[in-house]
Amino acid sequence: MQKVLLSVAAAAALTFASFSAGAVTQQGAFIAVNGGKSHFDVSHSYFDDNNDTAFGATAGYRWVVDRPFSLGVEVGYANLGKQTAQRGNIQIVDVPITTDTRYKFKTQAIMVGANGKWDLPHGFTITARAGIAHSRSTFDVTSTTTSSHGTSSEWGSEDSNDNGIYGGLGFGYDFNENFGITLTYDHFAVKAQDITNDKRTVNIGVTGANLEYRFW
């Protein structure tokens, strides 16, 4: 029985030592993919559905500042999804006319910024990032008119390229020194001046998960 207990204790000690070693703060390059749910908030706009799916990828490098803290730089791409609206009406002239209009506002961004990581005990982590987001927003309008004479459609689109900012926080877990997963919230504050014709901010929040692989 004593031998069994010693064996279990030795195995536990080796496992803990291995686990602890994997949690030591390292520096080096990393790549990450992420995805989640996005929510649009554009002042003075009225859309039926402000939620969609977002996804993206990031690459960068971190340096150990003072264990367990590390700071780094990153570049990335994010497809932030879209918000949509639908409007319909019936006009009575000589014949019934039904008009269905659909609106779609979508945004994607290229990011350049800084990131930080704090390694907590037992493999848990806290991450943060912030930087500049160069966004490209598109506003599409499709109108379909139906009457006894048939159906006709009209389509229009406007683009806007602008600079904004982004920032995010995350709480995660590192399975080993190379691979980890993080639950994240990122916020993008961008513009769409060529579409909105003013300087209002397009706020987009993304709640999701980040899978990161590190090269040491």
N, C-alpha and C positions, 0 to 999 in steps of 0.2 A: 504494500500500500504506500509506503514511504517512497519507494522508487517511482511509483506512478505519480505521486504528488510532485516529486522533484522534476520528473519529466514534463509534467504539465506546466510547472513554474518556469522551467527553462524555455519551453516553447513559447509561453506567454511573454517572457522577457525578450526573446529573440524577435517575436512579432512586434512588440512595442518599440524595440530599438529600430527595427526596419521601418516601422510606421513613422517614428519620430524623425528618422533620417530623411524620409521622403518629404517631410514638412518643412525642412530647412529652406530658408529663403535663398533663391538662386537668381542669377542674372543671365540674360540671353534673349534671343529672338522668340517671337510667338506668332501664331496665326489662330484666328477664331472665326467661327460662324455663329450666327444668332438668328432667332426668330421669335415672333410673339404677336400680340394683339395691339393694334394702333388705334388711337382715338384722336380725331381732328377737332380743333376748336378755333374757328375763324370768326372774329367779331363781325357783326352786321351781315351775317350770311345765314341762310336757312336751308338746311339739308335734312332729308329724311333719315339717312343712315350715315353716321359719323364714325363708324367702326369698321376696321378691315384687318388684314393680315400684313405684317411687316417682316422683312428678312434682310440680312446683310452679311458682310464679311469684313474682318479687320486684320491687319498685320502690323507688327511693331517690335520694339526692343525695350527691355527694362534693365536698369542698373540698380544694384543694391546700394542704398544710401546709408542705412544703419539697420541691420537686422533687428526686427522682422519687416522693415519697410523697404520698398523698392519703387523707383519712379522711372517713367519711360516716355517714349513718343509712339504715335500710331497714325496710320492712314487707313481709310476704310470707305466702304460703299454701303448705302442703306436704301432699300426700296420701302418707302413708308406707307404704301397702300393708297387708298382713295376714300373719298366721301361722295355719296350720290343723292340725287333727288329726282322725283318724278312728278310732273304736273299734267293734268288732263282737263279738258273742258269741251263742252258741246255748244255749238253756235247754231241758231236757227235763222237761216236766211230764206232762201227758196227751198232748200233741202237741208236735212240734218248734216252737220259737219262735226266730226270728232277729231280733236287735236291732242296728241300725246307728246309731251316734251320731256326728255331725260337729260339730266345734268351730271357731269362727273368731273371731280377735281382730284388730281393725283399728284404726288410729290416723291422725288427721289433726291438723294444728296451724296456728295463726295465729302469726306471728313478728313481734317488734319488737326491733330491735337496732342494732348499729354494725358498720361494715365498713371495711376498709382495703385499699389497693392500692399495690403497689410496681412501678413500671415498670422493667424490666430492659432492657439493650441489645438491639437487633435485634427489637424488638416483643414480646418475652416478658414475662410478668407473674407476680407472686405476689399472691394475694389471701387475706384472712382475714376472718372474721365471727363474731360472737357476740351472744347476746341472750336474751330471754325467749320461751318457747314456750308458748302456751296450747293445750293438747291436748284433743281429744275422742276417747275410746276406746270401742269397742263390742265386747261379747262376745256372740256368737250361738251357740246350741246347737239343733241339729235332730236329733231322734231318730225313727227309722222302725222300726216293729215289724211283722214279717211272720210269719203263721201260716196254717194251713189255713183259718182263718176270715176271712182277708183281710189288708189292710195298713192301718195307722193311723200317723199322724205327730203329733209334738208339737214345739212350737217355743218358745223363750224367748230374751230379750235383755236385757242390762244395759248402761247407759251410765255413763261417768265423765268429768267435766270438771275438769281440774287444770292447775296451772302448773308448768313445768319450765324447763330451759335448753337452748340449742343452741349449737353452734360448728362452724366448718368452715375448711378450707384448700384452696387451689387453685393450680394451675400452668397458665398459659394463654398465648395468643398473640393479639395485636391485629392484625387485617388492616389497619385504618386507625383514625383517631381516633374513629370511631363504632361499629365492630363488632368483637367479639372472642369467642373461644371458650375455655373453661377446663375442664380436668379437675379434678374436685372430690371431696372426702370431707367429708361432714357427719355430725355425731353429735348425736342428740337424747336427752336424759336427762329423761324425763317421768314422770308418775305415772298410776295408774289405781286410786285408793284405793277408790272405790265398787264396783269389780269385784273387786279382790284382797283387800279388807277389811284392808289394812295399808298401810305406807308404802314398800313395795319400789319400786325404780326400774325403769322400762321403758326399756331401752337399745336404740336403733335407729340403726344405721349405714347411710349411703347413699353408695354409690360411683357416680359418674356424670359428666355433662357439663353445662355451663352456657353458654347463648348469651346474650350481653348486647349491648344497643343503647344508645348514649349520646347525649344531646342537649347540644350545646355552644352 
